[in-house]
C-alpha cells in the first residue's frame, strides 16, 4: 500500500495546513468523501477536520448552535 491509498494526516491552521502524514487526500468530516489535497479549501481549525464544500462546512459549524 502506498501513500495514495491512505488519507493524509494534516494539521489545520488559520491560513493553511501542514502535512503530518503523507497522502494525496483527506476525508470530509461530514460526507465521508475523499478530498484531494489540491482541492482542499474548507476546514475547521478548532475541530481539526476537513470539508468537501462550503455548504458542508457551514452545516457542520451550525450543528452546535
N, C-alpha and C positions, 0 to 999 in steps of 0.2 A: 504494500500500500504506500502511495506517495502523498505528498502534501496537497495534491489536487483532489484527493479522495476525502480528506478530513477538513473540517472547518478550521479557520484561523482563530486564534485567541487574541483579542485586541484589548487595549487599554484606551477607553474613550475619553477625550479631553474636550474642552470648550471650542477649540479651533481645529481639531483633527483627531487622529487616533494613532496609536503606536502598536505595531505588531509584536506580540509577546510570543506567540507560537505560530510559525508559518502555515499558510494555507491560502487558497485562492478565493474563499468565500466565507461568509458568516451566515447564521441562520436568523431570520426575522423572529423576534420575540413574540409577536402576535400571531402571524400567519404560519410560521414554520417553513416558509420558502427560503431557499438559498439566495444570498445576495453576493454577487462578485464584489471584491474589494474595489474594483474600478468603478462600480456603480453605486457604492455605498454613500449615501448623502444624509441619512437621518439616523440619529442615535440619541440616547439619553446618557448624560454624564453621571447623573445621580443614580440611575438604575444599572448603568453599565450594560446596556443592551441595544441592539440594532433593530431598525425597522425598514421594511421594504419600500414604503411610501410615506408621504407626508400625512395622508389620511390615517394610516395605521399608527403613526407616531402621536397624532392628536388624540386618537381613540384611546391609546394607552395612557396618555397624560391626563385625560379626563376621568379615568377609572377611579381615581382617589377622591374626586370631588363629591 
